[in-house]
């Protein structure tokens, strides 16, 4: 039976002020993980602070 590894990245975002920068950072995370053999299996967003538009993006990964 194959051994399966799981991992988690947490990306912290604030509002839409710098969405191009945030997109570039997320693209870099995706490319790095994919090149290392990880497969994105799920994402989730949590609004942490509505007043300051602060949120977390959770990226769940799996590797065989």
N, C-alpha and C positions, 0 to 999 in steps of 0.2 A: 504494500500500500504506500502511495506517495505521501511524503510529508508536505503539508500545506502551511505556509507562513502567512500571517496577517499583520498589517501595520496601519497606522493612522497618521495623516498629516492634518494639522489644524492651521487654517489660514485666517488671520485676523484682518478684517476690513472695516474702514470707517467711511460711511457715506458713499457718494458717487463723485467725490471731489477729484479723484485721480484714477478714473476707471481704466484708462489706457495703461498706466503703470501697473495696476492690479492685474489686468489681463496678461501683460508680459510676464509678471511674476508667476501667475498660475500656469502659463504655457511652459515656463522653465521647469516648474515642479513636475508637470505631466511628462515632458520629454525626458527628464532625468529618471523618473520612475519607470517609464516604458522601456527605456534603453537598458535598465537593470533587470528587466524581466517581470516587472510588477504589472498587474491588471487591475484597473479601477473597477470595483464592484458596487460601490454605493457612494452617494454624497448626501449631506444633510446640512441645512443652514439653521442657525439659532440666532435670533435677535437678542443681543445682550443688553443694549441700552438704547431705547427708542428715542430719547431726547437728543443724543449725540449721533444717532444712526450708526451704532457700532454693532457689528455682527461677526459671527464665526462661521467659516465654511469648513466642514469636516469631510475629508477625502479618505475613504476606506479602501485599502489595497489588499490583494491576495497574490501569492507567489507559490507556484508548485515546485 
